[in-house]
């Protein structure tokens, strides 16, 4: 009987422009981040690679530091994994770093928190350059009312009202550690940090805060 060494576990950080992707998760007949990244790493490893990520993203969502892990028998330097993967990946995805991690590391379950940023251009004129990077609203937003409303959503709550109908999470309870609303000129930034998010949770929170910022509802409506 021939002994086979246990595979090594590696973590990678991915950056991507989600415009042309149907989200993270591999699906039939559509382009996804998981699909193109697994294909690139498979070519570098010269064996099948299966990725597990910290959190699945929806169609059109971009990422600056999406952590994922995979197991492999291939021996490459960390620099080799990064350079090799970026050579094989399309231009709208890149690997920022690669690190060896212990076998018990899990990109999803070991993550302490996730952070989403939602950008709103609150201006009379739309921006061509920000078309795929931000929501444009010409109606004036009161960011202070939005920040007041956001405070109601911090902490641990049942976020059933903010999940998509097709959400597969077993529990709707999440702990929002911080929900920040700030204005910088024509830009309003929403930043949410939580232990985890439900499907469409951030987009639905943004919609609620925008309605309050427009004056359609009081902050307590949150």
Backbone bond lengths (Angstrom), bond angles and torsions (degrees), N, CA, C in turn:
res aa  C-N    CA-C-N  psi(-1)  N-CA   C-N-CA  omega(-1)  CA-C   N-CA-C  phi
1 X - - - 1.464 - - 1.523 108.10 -
2 X 1.326 117.11 135.79 1.465 122.01 -178.82 1.518 109.42 -98.27
3 X 1.331 115.73 126.73 1.465 120.41 177.96 1.527 109.45 -77.76
4 X 1.323 116.05 141.07 1.462 121.73 177.87 1.522 108.29 -118.78
5 X 1.322 116.02 126.68 1.460 120.50 -179.64 1.528 110.28 -62.60
6 X 1.329 114.96 145.12 1.460 119.74 176.32 1.525 109.42 -66.84
7 X 1.332 117.80 144.59 1.466 119.55 -179.42 1.532 111.37 -69.07
8 X 1.306 115.22 153.66 1.463 120.82 173.96 1.524 108.36 -85.94
9 X 1.325 115.82 152.13 1.469 120.10 177.27 1.529 108.47 -108.52
10 X 1.312 115.60 131.60 1.456 121.92 179.78 1.524 109.77 -122.86
11 X 1.330 115.40 144.77 1.462 121.38 172.26 1.515 108.15 -109.75
12 X 1.315 116.32 142.33 1.460 121.81 177.05 1.524 108.77 -131.51
13 X 1.329 115.52 153.04 1.464 121.36 173.74 1.519 107.70 -109.98
14 X 1.326 115.45 129.05 1.462 121.44 -177.44 1.520 110.90 -111.15
15 X 1.314 114.19 140.95 1.469 121.57 172.93 1.518 106.34 -120.77
16 X 1.337 117.23 134.34 1.460 117.88 179.77 1.523 112.94 -154.17
17 X 1.327 113.02 152.75 1.455 122.81 171.92 1.522 105.70 -94.71
18 X 1.317 116.60 113.72 1.457 120.27 -173.12 1.519 115.79 -83.38
19 X 1.327 117.12 3.84 1.461 120.54 -174.06 1.527 113.06 -53.92
20 X 1.320 116.71 -46.38 1.467 120.76 -174.02 1.526 113.16 -97.06
21 X 1.341 116.97 14.28 1.457 120.85 -178.77 1.528 111.53 -112.58
22 X 1.317 115.84 150.21 1.469 121.84 175.06 1.528 109.86 -90.78
23 X 1.333 116.40 34.44 1.460 121.59 -179.03 1.516 111.94 97.20
24 X 1.331 115.26 -171.47 1.462 120.82 -177.64 1.523 112.58 -75.90
25 X 1.332 116.90 -53.29 1.464 121.99 -164.87 1.519 113.81 -67.39
26 X 1.339 114.77 134.95 1.467 121.62 178.32 1.533 109.83 -57.94
27 X 1.320 116.01 132.63 1.465 122.47 179.07 1.520 109.28 -140.48
28 X 1.313 115.38 161.85 1.457 120.32 179.19 1.526 110.90 -74.00
29 X 1.308 116.40 134.18 1.465 124.17 168.54 1.531 115.00 67.21
30 X 1.332 118.52 12.13 1.460 120.62 175.02 1.524 109.31 -132.81
31 X 1.311 116.44 156.98 1.462 122.58 -178.24 1.525 109.44 -86.10
32 X 1.335 117.30 125.69 1.457 121.28 179.23 1.523 110.44 -130.46
33 X 1.327 115.87 159.98 1.465 121.19 -179.51 1.530 110.28 -65.80
34 X 1.317 117.14 -42.87 1.462 120.47 179.41 1.521 110.55 -58.82
35 X 1.307 117.17 -44.65 1.464 121.44 -177.62 1.521 111.79 -59.57
36 X 1.352 117.51 -53.26 1.469 119.24 -174.67 1.525 111.51 -69.34
37 X 1.340 117.00 -31.64 1.465 119.83 -179.22 1.524 110.71 -74.03
38 X 1.317 117.17 -42.41 1.464 119.87 176.46 1.531 111.12 -61.79
39 X 1.308 117.00 -40.16 1.467 120.05 179.37 1.529 111.11 -63.95
40 X 1.336 116.81 -40.23 1.464 120.68 179.61 1.530 110.93 -66.64
41 X 1.336 116.69 -46.98 1.463 120.08 -178.88 1.526 111.71 -68.23
42 X 1.312 116.85 -32.11 1.470 120.61 176.46 1.529 110.57 -61.72
43 X 1.316 116.47 -40.03 1.461 119.68 178.84 1.529 111.34 -67.47
44 X 1.335 117.02 -37.30 1.468 120.69 179.31 1.532 110.27 -71.30
45 X 1.325 117.24 -40.71 1.466 121.41 -177.61 1.525 112.22 -78.72
46 X 1.329 116.35 -20.36 1.463 122.25 -174.78 1.530 110.88 59.56
47 X 1.315 115.48 34.27 1.462 124.19 175.36 1.522 107.25 -162.30
48 X 1.330 119.15 158.57 1.461 120.46 -178.70 1.522 112.22 -61.22
49 X 1.325 115.98 135.65 1.462 122.54 177.93 1.523 108.71 -120.57
50 X 1.334 116.00 131.50 1.458 122.17 177.73 1.523 108.36 -120.10
51 X 1.318 116.96 124.17 1.466 122.17 -176.07 1.528 112.38 -98.75
52 X 1.337 114.91 141.61 1.461 122.54 170.46 1.514 107.09 -119.05
53 X 1.339 117.27 125.84 1.468 119.57 -174.89 1.527 111.30 -106.47
54 X 1.338 114.46 166.76 1.467 120.84 -178.87 1.527 111.26 -69.71
55 X 1.326 117.10 -30.49 1.457 120.18 -179.98 1.512 110.48 -170.40
56 X 1.324 117.38 132.09 1.462 120.75 -178.98 1.529 110.18 -71.32
57 X 1.328 116.08 137.34 1.453 120.80 177.98 1.526 109.74 -105.87
58 X 1.337 115.44 154.74 1.457 121.57 -178.75 1.527 110.81 -84.58
59 X 1.302 115.62 171.53 1.467 121.44 176.30 1.525 109.62 -57.83
60 X 1.333 116.01 136.23 1.459 120.75 177.04 1.508 115.67 82.92
61 X 1.336 118.14 -4.65 1.468 121.03 179.55 1.525 108.76 -85.58
62 X 1.328 115.78 134.58 1.458 121.93 178.57 1.530 109.47 -97.38
63 X 1.321 116.83 162.81 1.469 120.43 179.28 1.521 110.56 -138.93
64 X 1.322 115.91 141.77 1.456 122.00 174.22 1.517 111.51 -104.57
65 X 1.322 117.54 -26.83 1.471 120.44 -177.84 1.518 109.47 -155.02
66 X 1.324 116.66 69.59 1.461 121.88 176.79 1.532 107.49 -87.95
67 X 1.320 116.28 113.13 1.469 120.57 -177.40 1.519 110.22 -86.86
68 X 1.333 115.55 136.36 1.461 121.51 176.70 1.522 108.28 -140.85
69 X 1.332 116.70 161.24 1.470 119.31 175.89 1.527 110.00 -132.39
70 X 1.340 114.74 159.65 1.457 120.78 175.13 1.521 109.02 -153.47
71 X 1.309 115.74 158.00 1.463 122.61 177.74 1.523 108.94 -106.41
72 X 1.328 116.26 141.60 1.458 119.61 -178.58 1.527 111.67 -153.76
73 X 1.330 115.52 148.84 1.457 121.25 172.17 1.527 111.19 -91.01
74 X 1.316 116.93 -9.27 1.462 121.11 -177.39 1.527 110.84 -69.69
75 X 1.299 116.26 144.06 1.459 122.15 177.87 1.527 108.96 -109.86
76 X 1.322 115.70 111.31 1.458 121.91 178.15 1.524 107.73 -139.21
77 X 1.307 116.86 154.48 1.462 119.46 172.21 1.525 108.10 -72.77
78 X 1.342 116.63 159.31 1.460 119.11 178.90 1.537 110.03 -62.79
79 X 1.310 116.24 -37.55 1.466 120.30 176.15 1.528 110.07 -63.63
80 X 1.319 116.23 -37.98 1.453 120.64 178.94 1.515 112.39 -64.22
81 X 1.336 116.32 -40.56 1.467 119.52 177.93 1.526 110.14 -62.72
82 X 1.339 116.97 -44.88 1.468 120.67 -177.51 1.527 110.95 -65.76
83 X 1.332 116.41 -52.46 1.460 119.34 -177.99 1.525 111.44 -64.94
84 X 1.321 116.45 -41.16 1.456 119.61 -179.79 1.518 112.08 -64.63
85 X 1.324 115.73 -46.77 1.467 119.18 -179.56 1.522 110.87 -61.48
86 X 1.333 117.53 -43.39 1.459 120.16 -177.36 1.525 112.32 -69.55
87 X 1.316 116.58 -23.52 1.460 119.83 173.69 1.525 110.66 -70.52
88 X 1.314 116.63 -36.40 1.467 121.95 -176.44 1.529 113.62 -87.89
89 X 1.319 116.59 -23.15 1.471 119.85 -176.26 1.531 111.81 -77.19
90 X 1.346 117.59 152.96 1.465 120.60 172.49 1.522 109.75 -67.61
91 X 1.318 116.72 166.46 1.461 121.15 -173.16 1.522 113.63 -66.93
92 X 1.316 118.67 -18.09 1.465 119.73 -177.89 1.525 113.37 -94.02
93 X 1.337 117.65 10.81 1.468 122.35 173.93 1.523 108.51 -138.53
94 X 1.340 116.46 140.38 1.464 119.35 174.62 1.522 110.07 -145.22
95 X 1.321 115.57 155.17 1.467 122.45 173.70 1.522 107.31 -98.88
96 X 1.337 117.13 123.13 1.465 121.52 -178.15 1.520 112.23 -83.51
97 X 1.336 115.89 -39.11 1.464 120.67 179.14 1.519 109.92 -157.78
98 X 1.318 114.89 163.82 1.472 122.41 174.69 1.515 107.55 -137.93
99 X 1.335 116.67 138.72 1.466 121.31 -179.55 1.526 109.65 -141.31
100 X 1.327 117.80 141.29 1.465 119.47 170.76 1.524 109.31 -71.02
101 X 1.312 117.47 141.81 1.468 121.79 179.85 1.524 108.29 -133.27
102 X 1.329 117.78 158.82 1.468 119.94 179.04 1.524 111.62 -67.19
103 X 1.334 117.19 158.23 1.470 121.15 -176.59 1.525 113.55 -57.49
104 X 1.330 116.94 -28.32 1.461 119.15 -177.22 1.535 112.69 -81.64
105 X 1.343 117.11 -8.45 1.468 119.18 178.75 1.523 109.88 -65.34
106 X 1.343 115.88 138.10 1.460 121.45 177.96 1.528 107.45 -138.67
107 X 1.327 116.47 121.12 1.458 120.05 -174.32 1.523 112.60 -56.23
108 X 1.324 117.17 -35.89 1.466 120.14 -179.33 1.523 111.92 -82.60
109 X 1.330 116.74 -52.59 1.458 119.61 -171.69 1.527 113.78 -82.39
110 X 1.319 117.54 -19.41 1.465 119.95 177.66 1.523 112.05 -87.43
111 X 1.320 117.68 -12.25 1.470 120.66 -178.76 1.519 110.42 -66.48
112 X 1.318 115.74 131.05 1.470 120.47 179.13 1.526 111.97 -83.08
113 X 1.318 116.10 -30.09 1.463 119.95 179.09 1.528 109.48 -163.17
114 X 1.328 114.62 166.00 1.471 122.26 172.65 1.524 107.66 -131.00
115 X 1.307 116.60 149.02 1.464 120.97 179.46 1.518 110.12 -128.58
116 X 1.332 115.67 129.88 1.459 122.90 174.20 1.529 108.52 -114.63
117 X 1.330 116.09 140.93 1.467 121.56 173.15 1.516 108.15 -118.10
118 X 1.323 115.53 133.67 1.454 122.20 -178.79 1.523 107.24 -122.37
119 X 1.328 117.22 117.92 1.457 122.18 -175.25 1.522 111.12 -101.14
120 X 1.328 116.15 134.20 1.462 122.52 178.09 1.527 108.32 -124.26
121 X 1.317 116.18 122.90 1.455 121.06 172.32 1.521 107.21 -91.08
122 X 1.321 116.21 110.19 1.461 122.15 -176.27 1.527 108.18 -104.58
123 X 1.320 114.45 82.77 1.461 120.72 -170.78 1.522 110.34 -147.09
124 X 1.333 116.00 153.27 1.463 120.14 176.83 1.524 110.91 -62.11
125 X 1.324 116.41 -38.90 1.462 121.30 -177.85 1.525 110.48 -98.82
126 X 1.313 116.93 138.02 1.455 120.71 174.77 1.525 109.38 -77.81
127 X 1.317 116.26 161.01 1.461 122.12 180.00 1.520 110.07 -111.02
128 X 1.331 116.10 126.82 1.462 119.87 177.15 1.524 110.45 -70.14
129 X 1.329 117.70 -38.93 1.459 121.34 -176.85 1.525 112.13 -71.15
130 X 1.331 117.51 -29.56 1.466 121.11 -178.21 1.523 112.29 -95.28
131 X 1.318 118.10 9.36 1.461 122.51 -174.80 1.522 112.86 -53.12
132 X 1.342 117.08 -41.60 1.461 121.14 -178.51 1.526 112.44 -100.97
133 X 1.325 116.80 10.33 1.468 120.19 -174.35 1.517 113.41 -119.86
134 X 1.316 116.97 -9.79 1.465 118.93 -172.53 1.521 110.80 -156.12
135 X 1.331 115.22 160.51 1.457 121.96 170.25 1.525 107.79 -90.37
136 X 1.327 116.46 135.22 1.462 120.28 179.25 1.526 109.84 -105.33
137 X 1.338 115.88 128.19 1.461 122.32 176.46 1.528 108.38 -133.84
138 X 1.326 116.83 124.13 1.463 119.04 179.51 1.532 112.01 -88.30
139 X 1.344 116.96 -21.37 1.466 119.92 178.59 1.517 109.11 -74.00
140 X 1.328 116.77 132.95 1.465 121.52 -173.76 1.525 111.56 -60.27
141 X 1.327 115.41 136.89 1.460 122.35 177.44 1.522 110.07 -109.39
142 X 1.308 115.96 137.28 1.460 121.98 173.83 1.521 107.41 -94.36
143 X 1.321 116.09 98.18 1.471 119.40 -174.60 1.525 111.95 -68.89
144 X 1.339 117.78 -23.80 1.466 119.85 178.56 1.528 110.66 -70.13
145 X 1.322 117.48 -39.29 1.462 120.76 174.37 1.530 110.24 -63.80
146 X 1.309 116.18 -39.20 1.463 120.78 179.25 1.528 110.59 -64.43
147 X 1.330 116.74 -40.87 1.468 120.65 178.99 1.519 110.92 -66.28
148 X 1.330 116.47 -38.23 1.470 120.75 177.55 1.525 110.34 -62.75
149 X 1.327 116.03 -42.40 1.469 120.63 179.04 1.521 111.02 -67.02
150 X 1.333 116.38 -39.12 1.465 120.74 -178.36 1.520 111.87 -59.57
151 X 1.312 116.90 -33.01 1.467 121.00 -178.31 1.530 111.43 -61.75
152 X 1.344 117.54 -29.58 1.463 120.58 178.69 1.533 112.07 -66.86
153 X 1.327 116.24 -24.39 1.463 120.20 -174.54 1.518 113.17 -93.71
154 X 1.318 117.44 -6.87 1.456 119.71 177.74 1.527 110.11 -73.50
155 X 1.309 115.90 151.60 1.456 121.19 -178.07 1.518 111.14 100.04
156 X 1.318 116.66 -170.63 1.464 122.23 -177.70 1.523 109.91 -94.87
157 X 1.331 115.46 123.68 1.464 120.89 -177.16 1.522 110.17 -145.02
158 X 1.322 115.28 166.48 1.456 122.94 168.65 1.530 106.60 -85.51
159 X 1.336 117.19 111.37 1.461 121.93 -175.89 1.535 111.97 -99.70
160 X 1.338 116.30 33.00 1.469 119.97 -179.96 1.526 112.10 -55.57
161 X 1.327 117.42 -35.21 1.461 121.30 -177.29 1.526 112.15 -69.27
162 X 1.333 116.82 -12.18 1.461 120.34 -175.52 1.531 112.68 -112.81
163 X 1.320 118.41 6.01 1.458 120.43 -178.21 1.521 110.74 -97.92
164 X 1.330 115.68 152.89 1.463 120.47 176.38 1.521 110.08 -73.22
165 X 1.329 116.45 155.89 1.463 121.22 -179.49 1.524 111.24 -60.83
166 X 1.349 116.10 -31.69 1.469 120.20 -178.05 1.529 112.91 -92.15
167 X 1.330 117.78 9.84 1.467 121.48 179.57 1.527 110.37 -59.27
168 X 1.336 116.81 132.90 1.457 122.22 -175.74 1.527 113.57 -101.50
169 X 1.333 117.49 1.85 1.461 120.28 -178.67 1.531 110.57 -63.22
170 X 1.326 115.87 138.41 1.470 120.11 -178.31 1.524 111.31 -71.81
171 X 1.330 117.11 -33.01 1.465 120.73 -179.47 1.522 109.78 -124.55
172 X 1.349 117.94 138.63 1.461 121.44 177.73 1.532 112.68 -87.00
173 X 1.318 117.31 1.60 1.467 121.08 -177.41 1.527 109.88 -82.57
174 X 1.327 115.48 126.54 1.452 121.99 177.67 1.528 108.87 -137.43
175 X 1.320 115.24 156.28 1.469 120.35 178.99 1.527 109.04 -112.13
176 X 1.321 116.08 108.19 1.466 121.32 177.81 1.527 107.69 -87.50
177 X 1.311 115.21 111.41 1.466 120.34 -176.30 1.524 111.82 -78.10
178 X 1.317 116.54 -32.57 1.466 120.24 178.48 1.522 108.73 -156.92
179 X 1.323 116.51 140.10 1.460 122.83 175.34 1.526 106.15 -137.18
180 X 1.313 114.89 102.96 1.465 121.83 -170.03 1.525 110.08 -108.07
181 X 1.340 115.51 139.91 1.464 121.72 174.30 1.519 107.85 -128.68
182 X 1.326 117.09 122.30 1.459 121.49 -179.15 1.516 109.92 -137.29
183 X 1.325 115.63 151.81 1.466 120.84 176.38 1.527 109.87 -116.98
184 X 1.325 115.48 139.17 1.459 122.68 173.59 1.522 106.91 -135.50
185 X 1.320 115.55 94.20 1.463 119.93 -175.64 1.515 110.92 64.84
186 X 1.326 116.79 -123.45 1.464 121.14 -179.88 1.531 112.89 -83.00
187 X 1.318 117.17 -2.08 1.464 120.79 -175.77 1.525 111.39 -101.40
188 X 1.326 116.02 132.91 1.466 122.60 171.96 1.521 107.15 -115.21
189 X 1.318 115.87 125.94 1.461 121.67 -178.61 1.520 110.37 -110.17
190 X 1.331 115.94 127.72 1.463 121.64 170.01 1.527 106.55 -107.04
191 X 1.326 117.01 127.94 1.462 120.41 177.69 1.518 108.86 -128.67
192 X 1.319 115.75 121.01 1.461 122.00 -177.60 1.521 110.26 -117.89
193 X 1.324 116.15 128.05 1.461 122.39 175.46 1.519 108.01 -121.43
194 X 1.336 116.22 128.13 1.466 121.13 -178.08 1.515 110.00 -146.69
195 X 1.333 115.13 166.37 1.468 118.37 175.81 1.530 110.28 -66.52
196 X 1.331 116.74 -29.50 1.467 122.84 175.63 1.524 106.93 -169.46
197 X 1.341 115.46 165.31 1.464 120.64 179.78 1.524 110.04 -125.76
198 X 1.327 115.38 152.32 1.450 121.67 173.18 1.528 109.27 -86.68
199 X 1.334 115.69 165.51 1.458 121.26 178.93 1.530 110.13 -60.82
200 X 1.330 116.72 122.63 1.469 124.87 -179.62 1.530 113.37 68.55
201 X 1.314 118.35 10.89 1.469 121.00 -175.88 1.532 111.98 -60.74
202 X 1.327 117.63 -45.41 1.463 119.94 -177.31 1.525 110.45 -67.95
203 X 1.330 117.26 -41.92 1.461 120.01 179.21 1.526 111.03 -62.31
204 X 1.312 116.90 -38.73 1.461 119.86 -179.64 1.525 111.63 -72.48
205 X 1.326 117.22 -35.86 1.465 120.16 174.06 1.521 109.59 -63.24
206 X 1.327 116.64 -43.09 1.465 120.51 178.91 1.528 110.20 -60.01
207 X 1.322 117.14 -42.33 1.458 120.30 179.15 1.521 112.19 -61.67
208 X 1.320 116.51 -41.32 1.459 120.91 178.32 1.526 110.85 -64.42
209 X 1.330 116.78 -46.58 1.461 119.90 -178.34 1.526 111.47 -66.49
210 X 1.320 117.53 -34.55 1.461 120.80 177.05 1.529 110.50 -64.41
211 X 1.345 116.67 -43.30 1.467 119.95 178.55 1.524 110.89 -60.01
212 X 1.319 116.43 -39.10 1.466 120.73 178.34 1.529 109.99 -70.81
213 X 1.330 117.13 -40.01 1.458 120.64 177.95 1.512 113.04 -63.45
214 X 1.337 117.62 -30.05 1.468 121.80 177.35 1.527 111.70 -75.59
215 X 1.336 116.94 -15.98 1.452 121.14 -177.88 1.504 113.69 94.31
216 X 1.340 117.35 9.36 1.460 120.87 -179.62 1.525 111.98 -72.42
217 X 1.333 116.78 -24.74 1.464 121.84 -179.56 1.528 109.17 -144.02
218 X 1.327 115.25 160.50 1.459 120.68 174.99 1.539 109.64 -79.06
219 X 1.336 116.99 155.87 1.471 119.47 178.78 1.530 113.44 -55.12
220 X 1.330 117.24 -33.13 1.461 120.69 -178.90 1.523 112.21 -65.35
221 X 1.335 118.58 -15.63 1.458 122.12 178.68 1.531 110.28 -60.56
222 X 1.325 117.41 -25.26 1.467 121.12 179.69 1.515 110.42 -61.11
